[in-house]
Amino acid sequence: MIQRKQTLFLFQLVFFGIALLFIANHTVVEAEGTTDVFLVPFHNSHLLSTPGHTAAIALNFITLLLAFAVIFLYKKRELQVRLSYLLMALWLILTLMLVLCPFVQHADTIQSINLNWFAVAIGVVAIVAAYMAVRFIKKDIALLKSADRIR
């Protein structure tokens, strides 16, 4: 339901997952030029992807699907809370992977690999958005329990 505040935070998580598909998270500097690395499989003749990059792509896809699914579980609020905690943990893992995991195998032609801190900021804000979604879902649960007590 769109009128609930937590739905807006969950939509924000979906949009952040989509944004990471289009925002470069690393830039590889070579003698020939620069190549941007996104959270999509890349096909480059002189650069090779690492298993960490493939895992980050899969994790981003899982968070996208899970956030979209949690939106439509509005009648099962307890499950929504647990899945939102799972989303928070997955976004934490994805953000740490962006910072710590190399996504391109080192070769002799690579001069440097630069991290795009904007992608990391998206991950941090996504963790906060998942926390805020949990908070508002818990407020809904408390409101419904208090309404049940009055009856």
N, C-alpha and C positions, 0 to 999 in steps of 0.2 A: 504494500500500500504506500503510495507516494506521500500521503499526508503525514506519515510518521517520520520523525527526524532521523532515526537510524537508517531509514531507507536512503536518505540523501547521502549519508556517509558510506553506505554500501555501494551506491552508484559511483561515488567518488573513487572507491577501490577499483571498480571496473574500469573507470576512465584512466586511472593511474596505470593499470595493467596494459591497457591499449597504448597509452603514451610511451611506455617503455619499449614498445615495438617500433616506434618511430623516432625516438630520441637516442642518439649515440651514447653508449655508456663508456666506451673506450675509443681512443684514436691511436692508430698505429702509424708511426712516422718511419718512413723508409727513404732511401735515396731517390726513388722514383716519384715519391709524393706521399700523401696521407690516405689512409683508409679508415673509415668509421666502422665500428663494430656495434651492431644492434642486437636485440634479443630475438633475432630470427636467424635461421641457418644461413651462413654466407658461403658463396662459391667463388673462391678466389684462387687463381692458379699458383700463387706464391705464398699464400697464408693458409695455415691449417688451424681449424677449430680444436679446442681441447674438450675433454669430457665434462669439465666444469661449465663450459659454455652451453653444451647440450643440456646439462642438468638445470642450468638457470633458465633456459628456454622452456623446458618442461614445467619447472616450478612456476614461472610466470603464467603459463597456460592454465595450470591447475588453480592458481589464485584467481584468475579471470573467471573460470567456470564456477568455482566455489562461491565467489562473491555474488555472481549472478544468481546462483541457486539459492543462496541464503535470503536474497530479497523476496523470493516467492514462498519462503517457509514462515510467513508472518503469523500463521495460526499455531505454530509449534515454537513458542518463544524460548523454551529451555534448550531445544536443539539449536535454535538460532544463536544462543549465547555460546554454546560449546563450539559451534562451527566458526563463530566470530573470533573466539580465542585461537582456534586453529589457524584462521586467516592471519591473525596477528603474528603468530609464530612463523608461518610461512613467509610473511613479508620481512620478518627479522632475518630469517635465513637467506632470503633473496638479496636483501640489502648487504648483509655480510659477504655474500658471494660476489656482489658487484665490487666491493672494496678489496677483498682478499684474494679471490681466485683469478688466475690468469685465464683469459678467454682465447688467447692466441698463442700457439706454440712458438717459442723463440727460435729465430733463424738468424743467419749471419747478416741478412739484408735489413733486419729491423734495427733501427737506431734507438727508438724509445716507444713505450706504450704509455699513453697518458689517460688518466681516469677523468671522466666527466662527472664532476661533483653534483651537477644538477640531477642526474639519474639517482644518485645516492640520496639527495634531498627528497626526491619523489618517494623513495622507499621509506624514509623516516616519517614523512607526512602520512603515508599510507598506514604505518603502524599506529600513529595517533588517531587516524580516522577509524581504524578497526577498534581501538580502545573506546572511542566516543560512541561507536555503534553499540558496543557491549553495554556501555553505561546507560544509553537510552532504552535499550531492550530491557534491562533490569528495572528501569523506572516504570516501563509499561507493565512488567510482571507485578511490581509492588502496587501499582495503581489498580490493577485487576483484582489482586488479593484483598485490598482494602475495600473495594466495591462489593466483593463477595461477602465480606464480614458485615457490612451494613445491612445486607438483605437478610 
